[in-house]
Every structure is written in structure tokens, then in C-alpha cells.
Amino acid sequence: MKKNNRNIVRRMLAALMIMVWMVVAAVPAFAAPKIRKAEYEGKGRVEVDFNSKVRYQNVKVTVKDDKGASYSTKINEKDDDDLTFTIKNFKTGRTYTYTISGVRKSGEKSYGKVTGKVAIPAPSTTPKVKDVDYDRGDREVEFEFPAKVQWKGAKVTITDGSKNYVTRIIEKDSDSIEVKVSKLTLGKKYTYKISGVSAKGANSYKTISGTFVARDN
């Protein structure tokens, strides 16, 4: 009698394990893609880079700021490893939480959603240099800014501590300035100073400075 009871228990446990396995197998697995980074590109535009290939289906982006306000969005571009969207009527100086739905990791079957954050900084009256490019062949250096700027009596110097290598300003643009220079030594660090520049719409003009290493771009 005891042996029969043990057999019944074993059969019940085996049946229970089979049922659990069937339930687990019936639930579709979803390995959500992970966000590698999110970068604010200006004018409300945000680029989200994934750390793997992705696929989309009825993809949507919803956004809320750190004060709880919701914003409409527009998807600009979808690629197999990134997505770019614009936050409409955005406000500066706030952090935004975005949710991308209708996305899955390539190779998975189920679509889900991922969430991240991006900050839109308040505008600064002092411009910052985003990039410095040295063209060795033309002996030109271009300074690029991440946002619009304006000019008044602009002047640029590039020195190694004893000599100014700038011979003249070639062109001033709304987001860059290009100068002609004497030959720079590749791999050497130089100090630049740019005066007579301000953020677009600001009333005061600033002098900004920094360093860069001469590389032939």
C-alpha cells in the first residue's frame, strides 16, 4: 500500500513538472535591446544608439520631463542599431524620460519597449568648441560649435607658448570659424583663443580658450 502511494506521488510530481514546463514554453521570451547611449543633438532632436541590432513594428516614442509633463514626438530615422526622434515644443534645462515601444532585439520574436533618459541643457551665453579639425595640406584649422553662434570683431590665436600660428581668418559661420595657419607639428599640443563670439541671441561677446593636438584630418 505504501509502495502504491509513493508511485502515485511520483506520477503526480512528474505530471506537475510537465505542466510547468509547458506553461513556461508557451510564454514568448523577449530579450529587450539595451540602450548603449542617448545623445541630444539640438533643436529637440535625440539619437538613441542600441548595443545590438534591432527590429521595429508599429514603433512609437513617448516622452515625459522631470516635472511630469508629456510631449509629442516625431520619429526622424530608424536604423538597425539606432533611432532618432524629435521632442516637439521641448523646454531647455530639463531631463526627459523616453520610452520606445514596438522594438525587439534582432533574433527574438516578441516586441517590447525600452526606456531611457536624456537631458536638454539650458542655453549658455558662453559658446563651447565641439571639435577642432586641422587640414595639414591646406594649413587650415576649423573650430566647430555644437550650437549657433554670432560674431563681433572676431580674433583667433593658436600658440605653442611662444608663437601665434594664425595668419588670417578665412570664414566665420553660424556654427564654426576657419583660420589659415603656419605649418603645425603633428602630434603637438597647441592652445587656442577665440574672442568676439557669443551664443546666438546673447547680448555679450566672450573670449573662449582651450587646447588641441594637431592631427591631419
Backbone bond lengths (Angstrom), bond angles and torsions (degrees), N, CA, C in turn:
res aa  C-N    CA-C-N  psi(-1)  N-CA   C-N-CA  omega(-1)  CA-C   N-CA-C  phi
1 M - - - 1.462 - - 1.515 111.47 -
2 K 1.343 114.72 -43.15 1.466 118.50 178.81 1.518 111.02 -64.98
3 K 1.373 114.85 -37.10 1.470 118.64 179.09 1.511 111.03 -63.01
4 N 1.330 116.77 -41.28 1.465 120.76 178.99 1.527 111.25 -62.98
5 N 1.343 116.39 -39.65 1.467 120.67 178.56 1.519 111.26 -62.70
6 R 1.356 115.84 -41.56 1.476 119.15 178.75 1.517 110.95 -64.28
7 N 1.331 117.09 -39.05 1.468 119.86 178.67 1.523 111.47 -64.74
8 I 1.334 114.90 -39.34 1.471 119.08 179.25 1.527 110.03 -63.95
9 V 1.328 116.69 -42.89 1.462 120.72 179.43 1.518 110.71 -62.88
10 R 1.342 116.31 -42.92 1.467 119.42 179.27 1.517 111.35 -61.01
11 R 1.373 114.93 -43.94 1.466 117.86 -179.67 1.526 111.79 -64.64
12 M 1.330 116.20 -36.66 1.465 119.92 178.88 1.524 111.34 -67.25
13 L 1.331 116.90 -41.34 1.467 120.79 178.00 1.522 110.77 -64.66
14 A 1.343 116.29 -42.11 1.465 120.09 179.60 1.524 110.52 -63.01
15 A 1.348 116.23 -42.86 1.464 120.10 179.19 1.521 111.07 -64.54
16 L 1.347 116.37 -38.86 1.455 120.59 179.29 1.529 111.39 -64.41
17 M 1.334 116.58 -41.45 1.469 120.86 179.21 1.524 110.95 -64.49
18 I 1.329 116.23 -38.38 1.472 119.96 178.19 1.514 110.60 -64.94
19 M 1.336 116.66 -41.33 1.467 120.58 179.51 1.530 110.92 -64.14
20 V 1.352 116.94 -42.48 1.470 120.30 178.27 1.511 110.53 -62.10
21 W 1.332 116.57 -43.02 1.467 120.25 179.61 1.520 111.25 -61.96
22 M 1.351 116.34 -41.54 1.465 120.13 -179.92 1.523 111.51 -64.50
23 V 1.352 116.73 -39.00 1.462 120.05 179.25 1.513 110.50 -65.92
24 V 1.337 117.56 -44.72 1.467 121.57 179.48 1.513 111.10 -62.95
25 A 1.325 116.41 -41.75 1.466 120.64 -179.23 1.516 111.37 -66.41
26 A 1.354 116.72 -29.16 1.466 120.11 -177.92 1.513 112.83 -76.93
27 V 1.350 118.19 -17.64 1.455 121.77 -179.75 1.520 109.55 -85.82
28 P 1.334 119.53 118.76 1.464 120.81 -177.89 1.518 111.43 -66.38
29 A 1.305 115.22 133.98 1.474 120.08 178.31 1.519 109.78 -79.58
30 F 1.316 116.73 142.21 1.463 120.78 175.98 1.517 109.77 -132.27
31 A 1.295 115.72 111.45 1.461 120.52 175.72 1.521 107.01 -97.97
32 A 1.313 116.07 97.85 1.465 120.98 -176.63 1.514 110.31 -63.62
33 P 1.325 117.83 138.20 1.459 118.75 174.82 1.518 109.97 -66.39
34 K 1.298 116.08 148.67 1.458 120.49 178.60 1.524 109.91 -100.28
35 I 1.320 115.65 146.30 1.458 121.27 -179.99 1.524 108.89 -85.46
36 R 1.319 115.98 124.72 1.467 120.27 178.47 1.514 110.45 -79.89
37 K 1.332 116.52 -44.39 1.462 120.81 176.28 1.522 109.40 -164.98
38 A 1.329 115.77 158.35 1.463 122.64 173.81 1.520 106.96 -128.62
39 E 1.325 116.18 130.98 1.464 120.42 -175.35 1.522 110.59 -126.31
40 Y 1.331 115.79 130.51 1.459 120.61 175.89 1.524 108.54 -83.34
41 E 1.346 116.55 124.81 1.453 121.94 -174.68 1.519 113.60 -103.35
42 G 1.343 117.75 -0.35 1.454 120.86 -178.17 1.516 111.89 100.11
43 K 1.352 115.53 155.30 1.457 122.76 178.56 1.522 112.45 57.89
44 G 1.339 117.28 32.54 1.454 121.49 177.63 1.511 114.72 80.50
45 R 1.320 117.26 3.31 1.465 122.02 -174.61 1.534 110.65 -91.01
46 V 1.339 115.87 131.28 1.464 121.97 -177.87 1.526 109.42 -127.17
47 E 1.323 116.13 132.22 1.470 120.95 175.26 1.518 109.16 -108.68
48 V 1.335 116.37 126.05 1.462 122.64 178.99 1.524 108.05 -110.12
49 D 1.331 116.47 121.42 1.462 121.98 178.36 1.523 109.39 -104.06
50 F 1.339 116.28 129.54 1.462 121.63 176.51 1.530 109.83 -92.50
51 N 1.324 116.25 158.11 1.464 119.03 -179.61 1.521 112.31 -92.80
52 S 1.352 116.47 11.76 1.460 121.46 176.90 1.520 108.89 -156.01
53 K 1.306 116.78 171.14 1.459 121.52 175.84 1.529 109.72 -69.58
54 V 1.338 116.71 144.09 1.460 120.95 -177.99 1.527 110.73 -132.92
55 R 1.328 114.40 165.66 1.461 122.62 173.83 1.530 107.57 -130.46
56 Y 1.346 115.94 156.61 1.460 120.81 -176.43 1.525 110.73 -125.30
57 Q 1.335 114.98 152.62 1.466 121.61 171.35 1.527 108.23 -152.80
58 N 1.335 115.98 116.05 1.472 121.11 -177.04 1.528 111.03 50.80
59 V 1.322 115.50 46.13 1.460 120.57 -174.58 1.525 111.26 -67.48
60 K 1.341 115.50 139.86 1.453 122.51 177.99 1.526 109.32 -138.20
61 V 1.336 115.27 154.04 1.460 120.62 176.40 1.526 108.26 -126.85
62 T 1.320 116.56 123.83 1.462 121.39 174.75 1.522 108.88 -114.70
63 V 1.332 116.30 146.92 1.467 121.24 -173.39 1.527 110.61 -137.53
64 K 1.343 115.39 137.81 1.466 122.50 170.21 1.521 108.42 -132.87
65 D 1.343 116.36 146.01 1.458 118.54 177.22 1.527 110.45 -93.48
66 D 1.332 115.83 178.69 1.458 120.30 -175.57 1.527 113.44 -72.25
67 K 1.323 117.13 -1.38 1.465 121.30 174.48 1.531 111.82 -103.94
68 G 1.336 115.93 1.68 1.454 120.79 176.87 1.517 115.52 92.86
69 A 1.329 117.36 -0.14 1.472 120.72 -179.45 1.533 110.17 -79.44
70 S 1.338 115.48 140.72 1.465 121.69 178.47 1.527 110.36 -95.53
71 Y 1.337 115.65 151.31 1.466 121.29 -178.12 1.521 110.26 -132.95
72 S 1.322 115.30 144.00 1.461 120.51 172.56 1.523 108.78 -74.67
73 T 1.323 115.53 152.83 1.463 120.42 -179.32 1.526 110.84 -134.50
74 K 1.305 114.01 161.86 1.463 121.26 174.63 1.518 108.11 -132.53
75 I 1.332 117.42 126.77 1.460 121.06 176.40 1.526 108.20 -80.73
76 N 1.317 116.06 121.53 1.460 121.21 -178.51 1.522 113.01 -89.45
77 E 1.330 115.84 -46.90 1.464 120.65 -177.14 1.523 109.99 -146.07
78 K 1.349 115.03 143.68 1.461 121.29 172.36 1.521 108.37 -124.82
79 D 1.311 116.42 126.26 1.459 121.42 176.46 1.520 108.20 -124.22
80 D 1.330 116.60 174.66 1.464 118.43 -177.06 1.517 113.43 -76.70
81 D 1.334 117.62 -3.60 1.463 118.75 175.16 1.526 113.00 -141.53
82 D 1.330 118.13 8.41 1.468 120.44 175.49 1.522 110.70 -157.25
83 L 1.323 114.53 163.07 1.463 121.80 178.48 1.522 107.89 -143.67
84 T 1.334 116.17 136.82 1.456 121.62 -179.90 1.527 109.35 -119.54
85 F 1.333 115.49 131.09 1.463 119.88 178.95 1.527 109.93 -137.07
86 T 1.325 115.75 161.35 1.462 122.34 178.92 1.522 109.97 -116.35
87 I 1.327 115.98 132.23 1.459 122.07 174.42 1.532 107.76 -87.81
88 K 1.310 116.79 117.43 1.461 120.94 -177.66 1.529 111.04 -79.20
89 N 1.331 114.91 141.20 1.475 121.48 177.75 1.534 112.16 53.31
90 F 1.337 115.04 39.47 1.463 120.38 -178.82 1.533 111.35 -67.95
91 K 1.320 115.29 161.81 1.461 122.83 176.28 1.525 108.28 -121.21
92 T 1.312 116.07 138.89 1.457 120.21 -179.06 1.530 110.80 -78.83
93 G 1.315 115.29 163.39 1.453 120.85 178.80 1.517 113.73 73.67
94 R 1.331 117.55 24.08 1.461 121.20 -179.41 1.531 110.47 -131.62
95 T 1.333 114.78 155.77 1.460 121.48 175.25 1.519 108.73 -104.45
96 Y 1.335 116.30 133.33 1.463 122.03 -174.68 1.528 110.53 -113.01
97 T 1.333 114.83 135.05 1.459 121.33 171.75 1.523 108.30 -99.71
98 Y 1.317 117.10 122.96 1.465 121.04 -178.94 1.530 109.21 -115.87
99 T 1.320 115.15 147.49 1.462 122.12 176.56 1.521 108.45 -126.82
100 I 1.319 115.83 123.01 1.469 121.69 177.22 1.522 107.38 -104.11
101 S 1.337 117.27 115.00 1.461 121.76 178.53 1.520 109.88 -108.38
102 G 1.351 115.76 158.86 1.456 119.99 -177.79 1.514 112.15 78.62
103 V 1.328 116.39 39.43 1.466 121.13 -179.78 1.526 108.67 -135.08
104 R 1.301 117.21 146.30 1.467 121.35 176.09 1.521 109.93 -144.04
105 K 1.289 114.70 157.21 1.459 121.27 174.55 1.525 108.40 -69.68
106 S 1.322 117.55 136.99 1.456 121.12 -179.84 1.527 109.50 -59.38
107 G 1.340 115.48 131.27 1.459 120.00 -177.92 1.509 113.02 102.80
108 E 1.345 117.14 -19.17 1.460 121.55 175.88 1.529 109.57 -90.10
109 K 1.331 115.86 167.14 1.463 119.97 -175.86 1.518 113.35 -104.04
110 S 1.321 117.20 -32.26 1.464 120.59 -172.85 1.522 111.54 -98.15
111 Y 1.331 115.32 142.67 1.460 121.55 177.24 1.528 109.37 -95.32
112 G 1.307 115.60 144.01 1.461 120.60 179.97 1.516 110.64 -144.27
113 K 1.325 116.26 -146.34 1.464 119.84 -177.97 1.526 110.53 -142.67
114 V 1.319 114.50 155.53 1.458 121.62 176.00 1.529 107.93 -130.58
115 T 1.317 115.46 151.96 1.458 121.39 -176.74 1.519 110.31 -129.81
116 G 1.325 115.85 143.59 1.458 121.01 177.07 1.519 110.71 -153.20
117 K 1.328 115.11 -178.66 1.462 120.73 -179.66 1.524 110.28 -130.96
118 V 1.336 114.86 149.57 1.461 121.32 175.26 1.528 108.28 -146.77
119 A 1.320 116.23 142.59 1.470 121.32 -179.05 1.524 109.85 -104.32
120 I 1.324 116.22 139.12 1.467 122.22 171.38 1.524 106.38 -109.83
121 P 1.322 117.50 107.05 1.470 120.13 -173.24 1.520 112.42 -71.65
122 A 1.314 115.15 155.64 1.459 120.57 173.17 1.523 108.71 -69.32
123 P 1.321 117.72 145.23 1.468 119.71 -178.17 1.528 111.69 -64.42
124 S 1.319 114.97 142.28 1.460 120.70 178.43 1.524 109.38 -105.81
125 T 1.332 116.61 145.21 1.461 119.81 177.31 1.518 111.10 -78.92
126 T 1.345 116.65 -15.32 1.463 120.76 179.12 1.523 109.23 -103.26
127 P 1.331 118.43 113.51 1.468 120.20 -179.81 1.530 111.52 -65.57
128 K 1.317 115.30 154.91 1.457 121.79 174.66 1.515 109.26 -121.64
129 V 1.316 116.34 143.01 1.463 121.09 178.22 1.521 108.83 -80.86
130 K 1.334 115.92 126.92 1.458 121.14 179.73 1.515 111.92 -86.47
131 D 1.331 116.61 -38.72 1.464 119.97 -175.14 1.527 109.88 -155.10
132 V 1.327 115.76 149.54 1.460 122.37 176.44 1.517 107.87 -125.08
133 D 1.334 117.53 121.45 1.465 122.56 -179.14 1.524 110.34 -115.62
134 Y 1.330 115.78 128.71 1.467 121.38 177.19 1.522 109.15 -109.54
135 D 1.329 116.47 122.37 1.462 122.77 175.11 1.523 107.80 -99.79
136 R 1.322 116.33 102.85 1.469 120.77 -175.07 1.514 111.93 -64.48
137 G 1.357 116.78 -39.61 1.450 120.58 -176.81 1.521 112.82 -64.51
138 D 1.348 116.53 -44.28 1.465 120.86 -179.31 1.530 112.81 -91.99
139 R 1.342 115.51 -6.07 1.465 120.92 -177.43 1.533 110.59 54.31
140 E 1.318 113.68 55.41 1.466 121.12 179.47 1.524 109.52 -129.33
141 V 1.322 115.73 145.82 1.465 122.18 174.84 1.520 108.35 -123.84
142 E 1.321 116.07 130.26 1.464 121.08 178.44 1.527 109.44 -116.08
143 F 1.323 115.80 130.61 1.462 123.05 175.01 1.521 108.34 -104.58
144 E 1.324 116.48 124.93 1.459 120.99 -178.28 1.533 110.20 -110.81
145 F 1.337 115.44 141.56 1.458 122.11 -179.91 1.531 109.63 -111.76
146 P 1.336 118.09 148.28 1.467 120.35 -179.22 1.520 113.79 -77.51
147 A 1.339 117.48 -12.51 1.469 121.39 -179.08 1.529 109.06 -141.17
148 K 1.323 115.98 170.50 1.456 121.11 -177.75 1.531 111.22 -64.96
149 V 1.344 115.59 142.28 1.463 121.62 177.59 1.525 109.26 -131.27
150 Q 1.340 115.54 169.32 1.462 121.17 174.28 1.522 108.04 -136.34
151 W 1.333 114.95 160.87 1.462 120.34 -169.60 1.529 111.72 -126.03
152 K 1.345 114.95 150.80 1.458 121.34 172.87 1.534 107.79 -157.25
153 G 1.336 115.89 111.16 1.458 120.42 -178.86 1.515 112.43 60.34
154 A 1.320 116.56 44.18 1.464 121.38 -175.03 1.523 112.26 -61.93
155 K 1.318 115.15 143.29 1.459 122.39 175.83 1.525 108.60 -146.06
156 V 1.342 116.11 139.10 1.466 120.91 -178.73 1.527 109.28 -131.36
157 T 1.332 115.80 133.91 1.463 120.97 172.03 1.521 109.55 -126.27
158 I 1.321 116.38 144.80 1.467 123.36 173.63 1.526 106.10 -130.71
159 T 1.311 117.37 118.75 1.456 120.43 -174.17 1.520 111.83 -130.36
160 D 1.317 114.36 159.96 1.461 121.53 171.99 1.524 110.54 -110.70
161 G 1.333 115.04 14.93 1.448 121.16 -178.89 1.510 113.47 106.08
162 S 1.333 115.94 -17.30 1.468 118.67 -178.83 1.524 113.32 -134.88
163 K 1.341 117.35 -19.30 1.465 120.03 -174.21 1.522 110.13 -137.87
164 N 1.346 116.02 140.66 1.456 121.66 172.55 1.526 108.47 -93.53
165 Y 1.336 116.99 121.44 1.461 121.71 -174.66 1.526 113.04 -92.36
166 V 1.327 118.30 -7.54 1.468 120.48 -179.19 1.523 109.77 -79.54
167 T 1.333 116.57 127.78 1.464 120.73 177.55 1.525 112.10 -99.64
168 R 1.334 116.98 -32.40 1.469 119.64 177.73 1.516 110.23 -169.63
169 I 1.335 116.28 160.48 1.462 121.81 172.98 1.517 108.24 -86.28
170 I 1.311 116.55 127.20 1.468 121.39 -179.72 1.533 110.72 -85.76
171 E 1.333 115.72 -48.27 1.469 119.22 -174.19 1.526 110.34 -155.99
172 K 1.322 116.04 138.87 1.465 122.80 171.56 1.524 107.89 -112.91
173 D 1.322 115.34 130.97 1.461 120.28 179.89 1.529 109.19 -124.88
174 S 1.318 115.87 178.02 1.460 119.69 -177.97 1.521 112.57 -74.27
175 D 1.336 117.26 -13.19 1.462 119.27 177.68 1.525 112.96 -139.23
176 S 1.351 117.40 17.70 1.460 119.90 179.81 1.523 110.61 -165.32
177 I 1.333 114.71 166.33 1.453 121.57 171.82 1.524 107.40 -144.05
178 E 1.331 116.30 138.65 1.465 121.88 -175.73 1.527 109.50 -122.96
179 V 1.344 115.67 134.72 1.461 120.34 -177.55 1.520 110.51 -128.76
180 K 1.329 114.39 153.21 1.466 122.26 173.42 1.519 107.94 -91.09
181 V 1.332 116.80 137.96 1.458 120.33 -176.66 1.523 111.11 -133.24
182 S 1.328 115.06 159.75 1.454 120.23 165.96 1.526 107.56 -70.43
183 K 1.308 116.89 165.59 1.458 120.71 -175.81 1.527 111.32 -60.01
184 L 1.345 115.37 127.82 1.452 121.23 176.19 1.523 110.13 -96.94
185 T 1.304 117.08 153.35 1.465 122.51 179.33 1.523 109.36 -88.29
186 L 1.335 116.46 121.27 1.460 119.97 -179.02 1.529 110.48 -61.29
187 G 1.326 115.59 136.61 1.451 121.11 179.59 1.515 114.31 86.78
188 K 1.322 116.67 -4.93 1.467 120.43 -178.67 1.528 110.05 -94.04
189 K 1.333 115.73 145.42 1.468 120.63 179.81 1.529 110.46 -89.76
190 Y 1.350 115.83 135.48 1.461 122.41 179.32 1.527 109.64 -125.69
191 T 1.318 115.03 154.43 1.464 121.97 176.72 1.526 109.25 -107.49
192 Y 1.333 116.42 131.23 1.460 119.95 178.23 1.525 110.34 -114.17
193 K 1.328 114.57 154.54 1.459 121.67 174.68 1.526 107.29 -140.48
194 I 1.334 115.75 126.50 1.470 122.11 -179.94 1.519 107.84 -121.38
195 S 1.307 116.99 121.58 1.470 121.36 179.94 1.525 110.25 -117.51
196 G 1.354 115.53 162.01 1.458 120.62 179.64 1.508 113.54 74.73
197 V 1.350 117.54 35.12 1.463 121.98 -179.34 1.530 108.83 -129.56
198 S 1.324 116.30 147.12 1.464 120.94 176.26 1.512 109.26 -148.91
199 A 1.318 115.52 161.34 1.456 120.11 173.67 1.528 109.03 -64.02
200 K 1.309 116.77 147.38 1.455 121.45 -179.08 1.527 110.76 -56.51
201 G 1.339 116.49 125.41 1.446 121.74 178.55 1.509 114.86 92.01
202 A 1.352 117.60 -9.23 1.468 120.80 179.46 1.527 110.02 -78.29
203 N 1.327 116.30 156.95 1.468 121.00 -177.02 1.527 113.79 -93.14
204 S 1.335 117.14 -23.84 1.467 119.91 -176.66 1.526 110.83 -110.04
205 Y 1.333 115.12 145.02 1.458 121.06 -179.63 1.522 109.69 -102.14
206 K 1.323 116.09 143.44 1.450 122.67 -170.52 1.530 111.91 -117.80
207 T 1.337 113.78 167.08 1.456 122.16 168.72 1.522 107.28 -117.51
208 I 1.318 116.72 124.40 1.463 120.96 -179.06 1.523 108.70 -118.71
209 S 1.306 116.30 153.65 1.459 120.26 -177.69 1.522 109.90 -145.37
210 G 1.322 114.91 164.11 1.459 121.09 179.73 1.508 110.85 -179.53
211 T 1.314 116.74 -170.64 1.463 120.98 178.84 1.525 110.13 -130.75
212 F 1.308 116.32 158.89 1.454 121.58 173.48 1.525 108.72 -152.60
213 V 1.309 115.99 159.04 1.462 121.90 175.58 1.527 107.77 -103.41
214 A 1.320 116.23 129.52 1.475 120.60 -177.85 1.527 110.09 -69.59
215 R 1.321 115.19 116.65 1.462 121.95 175.34 1.508 107.54 -131.51
216 D 1.315 117.00 142.72 1.456 120.68 -177.57 1.517 109.73 -81.13
217 N 1.351 114.69 106.02 1.463 119.45 -179.56 1.514 111.97 -94.91
